[in-house]
Every structure is written in C-alpha cells, then in structure tokens.
Amino acid sequence: MAGCCVVNWATPARPFVMSVIRLLPDLLISQIAAGEVVERPASALKELLENALDAGATDIRVDLEEGGIKTIRVADDGAGIARADLPLALARHATSKIESLADLERVASLGFRGEALASIASVARVAIVSRAKDEPHAWRIAAQDGAVSKVEPAALNRGTVVESHDLFFNTPARRKFLKTPATEYAHCLDAFTRLALARPQVAMTLAHNGRIAARYPVQDWQARALAVLGDDFAQHARLIDEGGSDIRLTGWAGLPAYSKASRDAQFVFVNGRFVRDKLLAHATREAYRDILHGSRHPAYCLFLELDPARVDVNVHPAKTEVRFRDSQAVHRFVFHALERALARPETTVNDPVCSPDAAERNPGTPAPDEIRATTALPSPAPRQENLGLAVAEPAAYYRMVAEALATHPSSSGRGAGGEGVAPRDAIEAPPLGYALAQLSGIYILAENAQGLVVVDMHAAHERILYERLKIALGSRQVAMQPLLVPVVFAATAKEMAAAEAHHAELLELGLELSAVSPTHLALRALPAMLKEADAETLAREILKEVAEFGASQAIAARRNELLATLACHGAVRAKRKLSLPEMNALLRDMEQTLRADQCNHGRPTWFQLTLHELDRMFMRGK
C-alpha cells in the first residue's frame, strides 16, 4: 500500500542456547534473593524494624530521606550484636532465631530466614553500628557490592543502628521501577504503621526528611490501635475479645457506616505478624456480608493469637502469607467471633452515652467500665408482640400507657394522657423508647431514658424483614429448580473432586451436580431462588468455595443478596404516614432483631441524641 509504513515493534527473542552449568557469583545470588525480599524501600524498612523488635527493643526511631530511597536509618535500644557476630549479620542464611526444623515449625519471632540484611546489603550501601550488653563500646561494620569492611570501634550508648543508603544504586533496572519519593514514603509509612499496631509495648517514632511524621509512646493495644487508626474510627468501631481453648481474637471491627472504597483500613495480625491471608480475608468478608453489600469495604484491626505450631509462616520470603494447620477451624472461629461482635448493638468507643457527664446526668446509665457486651438489645419491660405494619395494631397497650401516665403524671411537665408520651415514672421505658412523631415521612422521633432517638423507618424495616426472611428460609431445605436441559461444562480435577466429596452438602444447598465423564460435570438442578443466575458460573464459584472453605458459607453470599433485595422492596417506603401505634410496633421489632443498628447496605438505622447533647446545643446551664 502506497504511503503506508508498517513498524514491527516486537523484538525478536534471543534463542536460548544450552551452555555449561556454572555456579553463580555470591553477589548475583544475593541480588536475585533480594528481588524477593526487597521490592522497594518499604520492604527494607519492614525487615529492619522486625530485626529491631526481635532484639527486644523498647524504643525505636526511624529516619527516612526521599521516601527511603536515599536513606533508611533504624535505631533501637535492643540487645545489640556482639563484635564476633557482626560479619555473620551480613551473611546469607545466618540467623540467631532458629537452629532446627522443629524451631521453624513453631517460630515465634518476626524474622527467621537470615536473608534480610544480606539482601539489603547486596542492593544498597549498608552500615551497622551495634553495642551488645557488657561490651565496653560499640562496633561498626559496612558492606557495599558484596564487599564487607573490617569491624571497627564506634560510639553508641546501647542497641543497634542500621543505615541503608542509595537503594538499588548498583541495579539501575530495579531503581527505574521505583515511584516518586512521596509514593515510596507512603509505602514506608504503611509498613511502619503495621508494626506499630503489632507492638504497642514499644515506643516508635518516624521522621521523614528531618521532620517527625509519627510518634507513638508505650501503650496498651487498644490505645495504640485507636491512636493509629484515628478518632473517626474510634467513633465507629466495636471491641472484639473472644477466645477458645487455644485461640483468641481481639481487636476493633468498624461499623458498616465507616466502610471504605478500598481495603486500606484492613489490618490482620497473626501472632503479632501482619498478614494478607485469603482464608482470613474470606472469613471477615463473610462476617460483614449481612450488613455491608455492594462495592464498599469494611475497616478493622484484628489480632489472632494461636499456638505457633498451628500456623506455618514459612510460605513466602516476605512472610506476609501464612498457612494454617486446621484452616476450616480458624475460618469458623474468626467468622463467628466477628459476626457476633457486629450483631451486638453495643455502645461504640466514644459514644456520649458512655461519658462520665452522661452517667452523672442519668443515674440509670452505666458507667463505661460497667458496660458489657450483649447479644441483643434487652427486652422492654412492657413487652409488645411483633406485628406487621400492614395490619392495624390494637391500641389497648398504648391506652394502658396513657392511663398509667394519667395516674402518675410525667416529671417532664407535659400533660398526662398524650398518645406516645414516654412513661418515665409508671413504666420503665424500652431501649428505643416510645414514638413521638414522624418527620418528613422518613424519620421516626422517639423518646427514651437517654433523650431523643431518630430512626430511619425504611432502613430499620428493611433490616427487620431481611432477618425474618433468613429465618424463614433457614427453617426448611432450599427449594430446588430442576433444569429441563442439564448444563454440562468442562471441570478441573479440583472441581471434579469437590463435586464428588461434597455431593450431599451441595444437594442441601440446592445444587445437583454429577460427573458425566472424567473431565465434565452436569448441573441438573440449582436453587430456585437463583434460577436466573448464570448456571455454570454459579456452579464453579460454589465448587471453588466448597473446596476451600466447606459448604456452610458457600451459597450465603448470593442468597443473602437476593433476600436483601426482597427486603428492600418490601420495606415501608418513604413518605408513608404511620400512626403512633405503627411507629411503636417498628421500634419494638427493632429491639427484637439482631443487627438492627444497620440496614442491609451498611447504613445506620438510628441515632441517639442524649439530653446532655441537647442541653449543650441550646447552651442550657450557661
């Protein structure tokens, strides 16, 4: 074609030619190993911080320059390194933390491979100054391009100082892939934050380009978590502290209202080690499934403690992946512990109801140290049967309330007998109080012992219907929809094995799968609720989850999403006028419903305005 120029951008591949097998130079071996351990400045910082913590440090200071690309300096007050051991500290596969396979199988230290310092020294200019206990002074050693200097005397009061300069100076291809100093600093800050969360008993300071960026004193784990994650998280988080015979989960679980667009606010630690584990991620995702639908991600900070022999941390050089000996038991424990915590209508960390002022203003309000977790809101003193909003509620109960008020006038000064007025003296008010009015056809205003309750009636009714639908569905087997023409698809060996091993469990879930050949499966029936779903995709997803996590949670995600949609369409709509008895019926049903604090999409269903807050708004007492 005239005037047309075709450019072939592909570079011809150089043919591989078999040559003599040779040993690689030690420096090249270390640089190859460094590619797995040291990806960027944050990776090097993580390894140096772990060494400091393993050395028993109680105070650590980190100084960075240009995001750690130019300089990483970690100073600690730990046990230090003896003069004779300094050359070994820069050698590959030299460590003081394990001696045998038995040690490796139950390792409790953060580091154990003996690769970190050698890997960093192969791609940066490294210097170590350390003073071990009982030594008269400190000693210094340096390394560059695989060459290690002599050990020389140095000045240092105690502990160890490790400096890394000009990361990847001798591997320009690797250095080209680094981001801007600001981006690399952000990754370093993340690594520092994770280890600060894991070791609250250690004071930690971070400085960047000579300016203090973060400083944490010695704290308990709750104070450290809230200091790192911020006051906003504290206001929207619930405490978790559950344990079994040899396993314990503590931490903070953010409420759905605090959900994020990304997973940046998710921290999981196993025996003090930050991990990114698929099994634990799945357990937490399932726990939030009922209260957080859509593309939002929950925020949490969880600490899982178990016997080191039950978890294998020697999975990847970066040590952020783990493998559990009994993965399904760990999954169940984390899922149920987190689910129970999120189901509690527990007071959040900074709720004004917990404040000393609120306790003084309302003598019946428990002080913060008296608050205990409950599985549901306590039952109201004068209990009312649950009634659907589509049916007119008998008014006899509320006539009884009015008569009680007429006999015992309210201390608030309002006239007795007014419908919906909370009976403070004659009858103990239930947790969500009694309805006063409806605002803009959207919100219910109610009065309880603490003050004013504002309820989003659609969100609240949506949660009530959703929980009822789940209970109704759980009371019988899942209805199956036979397929007129079975869906036949090619299956992997793992899918074939899962279909055979879990055939009975899959039938209980509403799926009938059978092998039609050594490599193909036929789907003959699926749950009636999911009859509109892509049958093959559904079967593959469930087989994958059944194989990895068991059958109990495999179908819950799709089922719950469908039930949430049904509940949303069946809930009372905005602008619908409700009578006071109907409003009170909704409040009573909320008190009897788990997870009534949030709707199915993670939005809050009600808020409390205490009398103390209202007085402050109106400047009463000033």
PAGURO-265449 format. One line per 2 residues: number of its first residue (from 0); their letters; for each residue y, x, z of C-alpha. Coordinates in steps of 0.001 Angstrom, whole numbers, plus 500000, padded with zeros to 6 digits. Each point is the difference from the previous one (the first is absolute). Layout:
N
NUM	a	Y,X,Z; ...
end
This chain:
622
0	ma	500000,500000,500000; 503334,501476,498932
2	gc	502405,500950,502769; 497389,499505,502692
4	cv	499081,502777,502337; 496920,499669,502200
6	vn	499958,502179,503092; 496756,500629,501836
8	wa	500953,500497,503637; 496465,500650,501143
10	tp	499222,503621,500728; 496543,501008,498763
12	ar	497705,500560,502935; 498923,503570,500467
14	pf	496214,500121,499660; 498184,501029,503141
16	vm	498006,503163,499567; 497312,500902,502521
18	sv	500700,503438,501441; 498737,502228,502751
20	ir	499991,498405,503460; 502301,501854,502365
22	ll	501335,499655,503499; 503549,498692,500226
24	pd	502627,502115,501784; 500632,499010,503600
26	ll	503622,499057,499279; 498991,497682,497165
28	is	497324,498422,502211; 502612,499320,502676
30	qi	502449,498606,497430; 497330,497641,498667
32	aa	499195,498894,503549; 503717,499576,500703
34	ge	500144,497396,497241; 497880,497722,502176
36	vv	501732,500729,503299; 503639,500681,499046
38	er	501280,497518,497456; 503653,500143,501039
40	pa	502135,501141,502970; 498930,496965,502021
42	sa	496350,501097,499722; 500823,503442,501350
44	lk	502099,498500,502803; 497152,497675,500995
46	el	497557,502918,500273; 502411,502105,502063
48	le	500758,497101,502354; 496293,499326,500479
50	na	499447,503652,500923; 502821,499799,502547
52	ld	498579,496850,501554; 496484,501459,500133
54	ag	501476,502986,501832; 501032,497710,502848
56	at	503726,499978,499271; 502217,497735,502110
58	di	503206,500687,498052; 500227,500508,496220
60	rv	503047,500667,497842; 499982,499808,496200
62	dl	502758,501479,497818; 500074,499289,496280
64	ee	502199,501262,497201; 500273,498265,496623
66	gg	497331,497478,500881; 497582,502732,501100
68	ik	499965,501667,496569; 502097,502917,501185
70	ti	498976,500149,503672; 497596,498322,502417
72	rv	500200,501298,503559; 497806,498582,502773
74	ad	500487,501298,503552; 497785,498884,502889
76	dg	499356,500882,503635; 496220,499914,499695
78	ag	497324,502491,500984; 500985,502540,497357
80	ia	497822,502386,497959; 498709,503267,501379
82	ra	500974,503206,498203; 496416,500677,498880
84	dl	499700,496512,498502; 503196,500038,497930
86	pl	498390,501495,496841; 497195,497429,500269
88	al	502566,497201,500197; 500894,500733,496366
90	ar	496385,500387,498845; 498112,497196,498250
92	ha	497340,498107,501953; 501052,501509,503330
94	ts	500548,497556,502845; 499807,499753,503786
96	ki	499166,496278,499987; 496350,499807,498955
98	es	497029,502333,500131; 497049,497933,498790
100	la	498979,496899,498049; 499705,498137,503299
102	dl	503689,500727,500675; 500915,498767,496516
104	er	498144,496734,500501; 502114,499092,503030
106	va	503204,501926,499368; 502921,498859,502162
108	sl	502726,502387,498821; 502365,499157,497156
110	gf	499145,503163,498084; 496610,501655,499653
112	rg	499523,501318,496449; 501774,503348,500425
114	ea	501706,499641,496616; 503570,498887,500694
116	la	501806,503265,500805; 498096,501930,497349
118	si	500805,497344,497393; 503697,499944,500885
120	as	500135,503827,500011; 498561,500087,496471
122	va	502884,497931,498548; 502916,500941,502287
124	rv	501463,502865,502005; 498640,499474,503516
126	ai	500836,501629,503315; 498427,499309,503410
128	vs	501441,501064,503352; 497872,499137,503013
130	ra	499642,500880,503642; 496750,499142,501741
132	kd	499811,499430,503715; 499987,503163,502165
134	ep	501154,502235,497118; 503083,502149,500747
136	ha	501809,499017,496794; 499563,498208,496681
138	wr	498520,501335,496758; 500924,499374,496363
140	ia	497983,499914,496786; 501044,499078,496460
142	aq	498261,499228,496709; 501041,499803,496354
144	dg	497905,499787,496806; 496835,500612,501966
146	av	501314,503188,501646; 500079,499885,503810
148	sk	502360,502249,501964; 499177,501995,503098
150	ve	500371,498309,503384; 503311,501047,501522
152	pa	501711,499355,503355; 502490,497121,500064
154	al	502143,498009,502397; 498936,496501,501081
156	nr	499916,498396,503414; 496813,497973,499492
158	gt	497964,498092,497439; 500038,500465,496235
160	vv	502531,499888,497164; 498719,499609,496426
162	es	502390,500326,497065; 499317,499166,496362
164	hd	502562,501062,497388; 500316,499217,496270
166	lf	496980,497726,499613; 498161,500499,496673
168	fn	502212,502989,499103; 496971,501698,498388
170	tp	498614,496875,498301; 502913,498765,497857
172	ar	497910,497274,498377; 499418,498441,503411
174	rk	503648,500403,500999; 501125,498099,496881
176	fl	498237,496890,501259; 501960,499891,503250
178	kt	502675,497310,500225; 503582,500381,501146
180	pa	500636,501454,503478; 501024,496526,501202
182	te	496689,498501,498862; 497946,502833,501473
184	ya	501902,499660,503266; 499136,496288,500108
186	hc	496293,500906,499734; 500409,502607,502738
188	ld	501657,497410,502224; 497042,497665,499434
190	af	497542,502729,501025; 502078,500818,503089
192	tr	500241,496309,500952; 496257,499462,499795
194	la	499220,502894,502298; 502790,498954,502367
196	la	498309,496597,500258; 496616,501613,500601
198	rp	501199,502284,502832; 502554,498203,502207
200	qv	499293,502446,502853; 501590,502795,497928
202	am	503775,500387,499578; 500800,500404,496300
204	tl	503221,500910,498160; 500685,500137,496263
206	ah	503029,501685,498422; 500876,500103,496296
208	ng	502512,502464,498595; 501210,500744,503525
210	ri	500522,496368,501082; 497801,498117,502471
212	aa	498258,497146,498183; 497585,498740,502665
214	ry	499392,500772,503673; 497333,498409,502200
216	pv	499586,500841,503699; 496691,499762,501830
218	qd	499141,496263,500136; 497121,497595,500452
220	wq	498432,498729,496779; 501746,496633,500097
222	ar	503460,501515,500420; 499326,502621,497287
224	al	498777,497374,497529; 503043,497809,500529
226	av	502353,503022,499920; 498585,501131,496657
228	lg	499677,496573,498396; 503321,498623,501246
230	dd	501438,497050,501910; 499532,497632,497080
232	fa	496259,500612,500072; 499979,499597,503784
234	qh	501497,496532,499680; 497266,498918,497585
236	ar	496856,501671,501364; 497136,499092,502298
238	li	498149,502325,502301; 496294,500658,499426
240	de	497723,501466,502637; 496328,499111,499573
242	gg	496920,502014,500791; 496231,499865,499880
244	sd	497338,502173,501555; 500874,503060,497904
246	ir	502885,498932,497770; 503628,499048,500650
248	lt	502915,498793,497873; 503588,500222,501226
250	gw	503325,499788,498243; 502565,497596,498603
252	ag	499451,497371,497306; 503075,498789,498168
254	lp	500448,496267,499572; 499990,498597,496455
256	ay	503773,499477,500171; 500286,503807,500087
258	sk	497908,500513,496851; 501004,502633,497443
260	as	499999,500346,496232; 497951,503226,500318
262	rd	497430,501564,502345; 502422,502559,501418
264	aq	499951,498447,503488; 496212,500160,500453
266	fv	498700,502652,502405; 496333,500295,500991
268	fv	498690,502784,502240; 496352,500762,500758
270	ng	499606,502153,503120; 503612,501104,499609
272	rf	499654,500868,496296; 502067,498147,497394
274	vr	497643,498638,497332; 500053,497976,496824
276	dk	496650,498278,500234; 498898,497253,497608
278	ll	497805,498328,502577; 502763,499766,502615
280	ah	502516,498943,497344; 497664,497170,499005
282	at	499519,498908,503624; 503752,499825,500607
284	re	500605,498209,496700; 497400,497384,500906
286	ay	501528,499512,503458; 503367,499210,498407
288	rd	498462,497893,497228; 500538,496709,501818
290	il	503662,500564,500739; 501287,502216,497184
292	hg	499339,498959,496420; 501576,501337,496837
294	sr	501213,503512,499237; 501405,500858,503445
296	hp	498429,502689,502191; 499716,499941,503804
298	ay	501433,502650,502303; 497880,501451,502794
300	cl	499296,503066,502087; 496361,500100,501158
302	fl	498070,502581,502043; 496202,499844,499775
304	el	498065,502037,502565; 496234,500473,499819
306	dp	497345,502633,500594; 500721,502937,497605
308	ar	496296,500044,499151; 500415,496538,498425
310	vd	502555,501129,497437; 499815,502744,497362
312	vn	503387,501642,499375; 498591,502690,497678
314	vh	500385,497873,496879; 503009,501540,498248
316	pa	501964,503247,500491; 503155,498028,500805
318	kt	498085,498310,502886; 501653,496606,499406
320	ev	496731,498347,499012; 497208,499208,502454
322	rf	496543,498476,499877; 498560,497890,502828
324	rd	496352,500161,501009; 499933,496213,500541
326	sq	502694,498810,497631; 499289,496274,500269
328	av	500196,500040,503806; 503359,501802,499878
330	hr	501254,497578,497342; 499024,496962,502102
332	fv	501559,501414,503164; 503348,500840,498385
334	fh	500133,496729,498080; 499295,497791,503016
336	al	502270,501977,502364; 502922,499780,497588
338	er	499290,496367,499137; 499989,499005,503673
340	al	503265,501821,500632; 501703,498298,497074
342	ar	498651,496595,501034; 501650,500251,503421
344	pe	503391,498312,500310; 500909,502950,502207
346	tt	503587,500907,500854; 501234,502913,497895
348	vn	501253,503278,501431; 503716,499244,500180
350	dp	499870,496215,500359; 502925,498821,502168
352	vc	497574,497810,501952; 498528,503241,501378
354	sp	503317,501359,501181; 500816,500266,503720
356	da	503034,497790,499417; 497836,497264,498566
358	ae	497584,500253,502919; 502895,499725,502446
360	rn	501488,497033,498142; 496625,498220,499738
362	pg	497934,500653,503148; 496947,498498,498299
364	tp	500147,502620,497245; 497593,502910,500600
366	ap	501416,503490,500281; 498994,502464,497221
368	de	497235,501570,502091; 498568,496548,500754
370	ir	499610,498970,496372; 496379,499974,498932
372	at	498450,499492,496584; 498525,496559,499325
374	ta	497818,498675,497225; 502240,496960,499427
376	lp	503058,498305,501413; 499121,498381,503342
378	sp	499196,496320,499881; 502913,497741,500952
380	ap	499881,498224,503345; 500327,496470,498550
382	rq	497648,500447,497051; 500211,497915,496853
384	en	497194,499533,497502; 500462,501596,496562
386	lg	501181,497440,497462; 500643,500363,496299
388	la	503610,499546,498970; 499007,497395,497427
390	va	498995,497618,502803; 502568,498345,502288
392	ep	499673,501533,503457; 499646,497602,502928
394	aa	503151,500214,502083; 498354,499182,503337
396	yy	499917,503666,501051; 503699,500468,499380
398	rm	500833,496706,501692; 498196,501455,503030
400	va	502215,503104,499740; 503115,497836,499834
402	ea	498888,497994,503056; 499391,503242,501903
404	la	503496,501167,499106; 501457,496670,501115
406	th	498356,500483,503386; 500901,503711,500231
408	ps	503306,500600,498153; 500313,503281,498118
410	ss	501889,502785,501716; 501830,500653,496743
412	gr	502205,496947,500508; 498859,498129,496896
414	ga	499168,496343,500347; 496462,499132,500988
416	gg	497870,498145,497540; 501327,501729,496858
418	eg	497108,500328,497580; 498827,503581,499543
420	va	501873,501465,503013; 497906,502658,501747
422	pr	498765,498860,503454; 500836,503086,502115
424	da	499353,498604,503455; 497395,497255,499648
426	ie	497701,501695,497502; 499487,503642,499105
428	ap	501244,500592,496437; 497465,501362,497497
430	pl	500615,503444,498423; 501834,498697,496926
432	gy	501737,497274,501971; 501006,496559,498766
434	al	501763,499115,496770; 503713,499233,500136
436	aq	500929,499529,496352; 499411,501001,496391
438	ls	502458,502327,498244; 500659,499652,496255
440	gi	496544,498516,499488; 498521,503499,500383
442	yi	500076,501084,503648; 498873,498371,503226
444	la	502136,500699,503055; 498134,499842,503305
446	en	500746,500848,503625; 497608,501946,502209
448	aq	500292,501774,503347; 501637,503080,498440
450	gl	502550,498176,497841; 500064,498948,496352
452	vv	497058,500177,497586; 500656,499847,496250
454	vd	496952,499143,497851; 499608,500183,496212
456	mh	498018,496781,499658; 498492,500736,496561
458	aa	498866,503517,500961; 498563,498770,503306
460	he	498116,497083,498452; 498724,502276,497237
462	ri	498353,502284,502600; 498503,497013,501853
464	ly	498435,498575,496829; 498743,503399,498899
466	er	498174,500624,503274; 498493,496503,499892
468	lk	498771,500535,496452; 498353,503270,501029
470	ia	498248,498358,502925; 498822,497111,497840
472	lg	498677,502399,497388; 498322,502223,502559
474	sr	498059,497100,501501; 497810,499630,496929
476	qv	498544,502160,497216; 502183,500900,497065
478	am	499528,497455,497218; 498499,501555,496860
480	qp	500926,499235,496414; 497030,500628,497622
482	ll	501024,501468,496663; 498804,498176,496891
484	vp	499700,503352,498248; 499316,502971,502305
486	vv	502417,502915,499715; 497997,503131,499121
488	fa	501650,503390,500388; 499037,503670,500041
490	at	499816,501299,503578; 500014,503457,501510
492	ak	497085,501246,502073; 502083,499456,503150
494	em	500768,496391,499007; 496339,499324,499212
496	aa	498965,501353,503407; 502667,497957,501808
498	ae	498965,496786,498237; 496378,500523,501000
500	ah	500645,501160,503571; 502503,497241,500817
502	ha	498519,497110,497977; 499729,497633,502996
504	el	503477,500836,501267; 501478,499458,496539
506	le	498368,496567,499856; 501704,499113,503296
508	lg	503280,501005,498416; 499323,497717,497057
510	le	498884,502560,497399; 496634,500005,498306
512	ls	499392,503353,498332; 496711,501158,498543
514	av	498836,502888,497867; 499057,499203,496384
516	sp	499269,503629,499112; 500148,503382,501711
518	th	503653,500305,498956; 501308,496403,499828
520	la	500793,497274,502532; 500353,496278,499419
522	lr	502462,497915,502012; 498498,496500,500167
524	al	502257,498367,502598; 503249,500768,501777
526	pa	502010,498367,502795; 501372,496643,498914
528	ml	503433,500914,501384; 500107,502977,497625
530	ke	498629,498297,496912; 503189,500787,498063
532	ad	499750,503722,500739; 498837,502653,497542
534	ae	496296,499889,500844; 499082,503560,499032
536	tl	503028,501557,501720; 499345,497932,503118
538	ar	496341,501070,500087; 500854,503679,499574
540	ei	502675,499954,502715; 497712,498282,502492
542	lk	497086,502317,499215; 502274,502993,500536
544	ev	501204,498752,503393; 496544,498841,501090
546	ae	498587,503434,499225; 502724,501776,501974
548	fg	500905,497633,502825; 497258,497366,500272
550	as	500160,496373,498971; 501957,498469,502873
552	qa	503472,500801,498636; 499180,500186,496294
554	ia	501175,496545,498916; 502634,499429,502669
556	ar	502895,501316,497948; 499712,497582,497093
558	rn	498941,497109,502208; 502938,500469,502353
560	el	502484,500268,497159; 498755,496702,498586
562	la	500112,498314,503387; 503516,501347,500534
564	tl	501091,498422,496711; 498443,496663,500971
566	ac	501702,500105,503402; 503353,500841,498448
568	hg	499836,496996,497671; 498746,497709,502763
570	av	502576,500971,502626; 502983,497826,500810
572	ra	502781,500689,497511; 503611,500913,500655
574	kr	502512,497141,500263; 497364,497610,501330
576	kl	501376,498126,502991; 497707,500099,503018
578	sl	500093,497816,503059; 500146,501636,503424
580	pe	496342,499101,500674; 499042,501653,496703
582	mn	501996,503119,500884; 498325,500185,503401
584	al	496593,499526,498407; 500703,503045,497817
586	lr	501071,502074,503022; 496847,499076,501918
588	dm	497805,500877,497026; 501732,503381,499716
590	eq	499116,500716,503631; 496339,499327,499236
592	tl	499899,502123,496807; 499232,503705,499765
594	ra	502497,502138,498085; 502545,497203,500244
596	dq	502781,502603,500223; 499817,500671,496249
598	cn	499383,497941,496901; 497356,500971,497436
600	hg	502482,502228,498161; 501088,502031,503037
602	rp	503262,498184,500756; 500768,499048,503624
604	tw	499560,496330,500862; 502261,499861,503067
606	fq	502612,501898,501985; 501066,499831,503636
608	lt	503656,500058,501072; 500103,500517,503746
610	lh	502650,498522,502288; 501106,503562,500693
612	el	500662,500554,496286; 501804,496676,499646
614	dr	502174,500781,503038; 500855,503363,498461
616	mf	500948,498354,496688; 502376,497630,501758
618	mr	501235,502754,502369; 499072,497955,503059
620	gk	500573,501743,503315; 502740,502274,498618
end
